[in-house]
Amino acid sequence: MTYEVIKLRELFPALNTKLLDELKAERDKARDPKNPLGWPEYREPTLTAYVPDVSPEVEPERRRASVLICPGGGYHFVSFREAEPVAVRFLSRGFNVFVLDYEVAPVRYPVALLEAAAAMNVIRSRAAHFHADPDKIAIGGFSAGGHLAASLSVFWQEKFISDALGVPSDSFKPNALILGYPVITSGPFAHRNSFINLLGADAPEELVGRMSLENQVNPQVPPTFMWHTFSDEAVPVENSLMFAKALRENNVPFEMHIFPQGAHGLSLCNDQSTMKPALINPHCEGWPELCEKWLQFVFG
C-alpha cells in the first residue's frame, strides 16, 4: 500500500496567501481555551493518500475508483473520526482513498473550496501514479465536510476557481458525491456555527445565501448518495431533504437513506470511529456497504 502526505501549498501558489507562522498565530488567537479538542492548533492543508498496491499476481494494469474524503468539524476543526477510520473502510473494499485536511476558522471562504478543488486536481492529474481511473473519482463529506464536498460539486465550473489554481475546471469535477449528515442550507434549518466559521459573523447576506447549497444545484452536479438520521438535532434532516429535492428538480440521480434514529456525527457508527456509546448505532452501521454498492452501480 502507498501512504503519502501531499502538502497542497507546495503545489498551488494561490494557497500561499499568508505565511504559515501568520496562520498559526491567527489560529492561536481564535482558539477557545475552554475547548482545546474542538479548536486544535493550526495545520497546513494536506492530502493524504491511501492507495492499494497493484500486483502482477492480480491485475497489473488495474485502475481503481477513488474516494476523496472531507471530514466534518463545523469548519473549526477537521475530525479524525471521519477521516482515517472511513478511509480504512473504503480502502478495505478496494478503493483508492484520499483524505483532505483543509483549513478552517479563522481562515474563511473560499480557501477550503480551493483546497478541495486542488485535491481533486492532484488525484486526477496523478492518476497513473495512483493507479486511479480519472473518470471514477468520488468526493464525500460528513457534516460541514459534506458542505465542502457539495460546494465543489455545485461550484466546480466557477471561473474563479480555475483562475486561482491555474488549471482547467474539468480537473475539479467530481464523478460522484457522497454526503453523510451534511450541512447544506444557511436558512432556517442551518447549522449556524458552520456558516459563521466559514464566512465570518458579519458576512454579507448575499454570500450567506449563496452558500445555501440547495439553491446552487444544477444539472452538472454528479450522481449523489446521501444518508442522514431523522433524529439529528445538530444538523436537521431537512438539510438532506432540501438537497435531494433540488437534485430531483435538476434531474440529477441520487440514492438517499434516512435512518429513524441516531445522533449527529456517527461516522462509521461503530467502535472503529468512536468510544462514545451514543455514536454506536448498529442500524445505521450498514451505510458504507450501501454506499459501496451504489458506487459500483454508478461507476460500472
N, C-alpha and C positions, 0 to 999 in steps of 0.2 A: 504493500500500500504506500502511496505517496502522501506525505503530510507536509504541507507547505504554507507558510505565512507570508502573504504578499502585502507590502506597505504601499497603499494606494497613492499617498502623497509623493512617492518617488517616481510614479509613472505619469501623474497628471498634474502639471504645474498649476492648473486652476484651483486645485485643492490646497494650495500653499498660500492662502491669503494672509496668514499670520504665522509667526514663529511658534514652534512647539512650546517654548517657555512662556510665551504670552498666553497661549491657550490653557496651559496648566495653571497659571496664575488666575485667570478668569474663572476657571472651574473651581479652584480652591475658594475663591471669594463667594461663589454661588452655592457651595455645598452647605448642606444642613448638618451641623454638628450633632444634632439630636437623632439623625438618621443616617449614619455613616454607610450602612449597607445599601440604602437607597440612593446615595449620592457618592459613589466611589470616585477615586481620583481619575483625572483625565487620561484617556487612552487614545492614541492616534488611530485613524481608521485603517483597518486591515481586512483582508480577505483570506480566510483560512480554508485550504483545500484538503479534502479527504477523498482520495481517488484510488480505487482498486487497481491493482496491477493487471496488466494484460500478459497472458502467458501463451506460448506456442502450444502448450498442452491442452488449452481450452479453445481459444479463438483469437489468434494473434492480431487480427485486423478489427477486433470489436471496437465499436464506438458507442459509448453508453449515453443514456439520458442523464441529465444533470438537474440538481435542485439547488437553488440559491436561497439560503435561509436568512431572514431578517428577524432576529429575536425581538421581543417586546421589552417594555420597561418605561412606558409613559413618556418617551423622549427625554427622560432624565437619567436613565441608565440602560445598559444592554444586558438582558437576563441570560446568565449561563444556562439556566434550566431549560430555556427554549432554544438553546444553541447546540452544544456538543451532544447532549443526550438524543436530540432529534436527528442530528447528523449521523450518529452511530446507527440509529434505527434505519434510516434510508440507505446508508452505506451497506448494511447487512442484507438489503434486498437488491443489491447490485447497481445502485445509482452512484454516480459521482455526486458529492455533496460539497457545498461551499457555504461558509458562514461569514456574513458581513458584520463586522464590529464597526458600526457607524458612529459619527459624532452626535452628541446630544447637548441639551441645555448646559450652559448659556449660548452654545452655537445654535444659530437659527436657520430656518428655511432660506434658500433651497439646498443647503450644504449636504444634508443626509440624502436627498434625492439625487444630487450629483454623484455622491459616493455609490449609491445603488446602481446608477447608470454606468459608472466606471467599472464596478464589479461585473456587471453583465458583459461589458465590452471585453474585459480581461478573459472571462471564460470563453467567449465566442472567438476572440482573436487568437487564443492559445488552445483551440480545440484539439489540434493534433497532439500537442504536448500532454494534454489531459486525457487523451483517447476519448474525447467527447463528440457527440453528434451536435453540430452547431445549430441544427434545426429542432433540437429537443432539449431546450433549457427552460425549466420552470422557475418561477420566483415564488417564494412562500413567506408568510409572516404571521406573527401572533400579536394580538392586541395592537399597540402602537406600531410594532413591526409590520403588522398587517396593513396599517395605514401607509407605511412606507412602500411595501410591496405593491399595494393597489395604486399608489401615486405613480410609480414607474409604469404600471400597466395602463393608466389613463393618459399619462403625460409624455410617454417615450418619444412621441413625434415632435414635441415642442422644440422650436428652433434654438431657444436659449440654452438648452442642454447640450446640443451638438456644437453650438458656438463656443460654449465654455470649455468643453472637453476636447474639442478639435478632432472629433471623429464622427462618421455618419450616423444618423439617427437609427438606421436599421440595425446597427450593432447593439442597441439598447433593448430591442424588442423582446419581451418575454414570449415564449411559446405556450405557456400555461401559467395559471395563477392559483395559488393555494392560500386560503385565508382561515386562520383559527381565531375565533372570537375577536374579529378585527374592530379597531376604531375606524369608523367611516365618516360619520356625519358630524358637522360642527353645529347642528341645530339643536332642538330640544332634547334629543337623546344622546347628546355628546358626552364623551369623557373629557370634561372641560380642561383638566390639568394637562392632558396631552397637547391640546392646541395652545395653551399658554406656554408650555415648554418649547413647542415647535416654532411658534410665531412671535412670542413675547406677549406680555399682559396688555400692551397698548397697541396691538396690531390693528391695522385698518379693517373695518368691517368687510370691505370688498375682498381682502386677502383671506380673511377667516371664511367667508362664503366660498371662495374659490377652492379652498382646501376641504370643502364638504364634498366628498368624492362621489356620492350618489348623483350629484349634479354634473359630473365630469365624464361619466361613462359614455363611450362612443363605440361604433362598430369595430374599431381596431383593437379593442380590449381582448385579450386572449381568453380561451375557454377557462372556466373558473370552477374550483372546488372550494366549498365553504363548510365550516362546521361551527356551531355555537351551542350554548345551553340556554334553555328558556328562562332559567332562574338566575342568570348572570346579573349581579347587582352593580358591578363596576362599569361594564360596557354592555348596555342593554341589547337584547337580541334584535331590536329594531335596526341596529346598525347593519347586520347581515341581511335582514329582510328588505331594507331600503336599497341596498346594493343589488340584491337579487332582482328586485322589481326593475331597476334601471337596466340591468343586463337583459332582461326579457324584452324590454321596450326597444333595445338596440339589437335584438336578435343574436345575442352572444350566448352560446350554450353554457349551462352550468349544472353542477350537482351540489345539492345542499342538504346537510343533516342538522336538524335541530333536536338535541337531546333534552329530555324533560327536566333533568336536574344536574346541577354541577356548578361549582364556584368558578370565578374568573381565574385565569392563569393555570389551567390544568396541564398544559404541555402534553406529555405522554400519558398522563392520568395514572401513573404507577410509580413504584419506588425507584425507578431509574431516573426520574426527574424531580422528585420531591421527598422530603422527610415528614411533610405535614399530612396527617390523615385526611384533612378536608380536601386535599388535592389528589387523593387516590380515588378513582372512580371507575370501577370495572365496566360499567355500562358504556362509558364514553371511550374506553381504552381501545376499542376497535377502530377508531378513526384512521390511524395510519394504514391499516390494511385496506380500508375502503378507498383511501387516497391513492395507494399504490396501484390498486386495480383500475382506478379512474385514469391514472397516468398511463398505464398500459393501453387503455382504450383510446385515449387522446393521441398518444404518440404512435400507436400501432406496433 
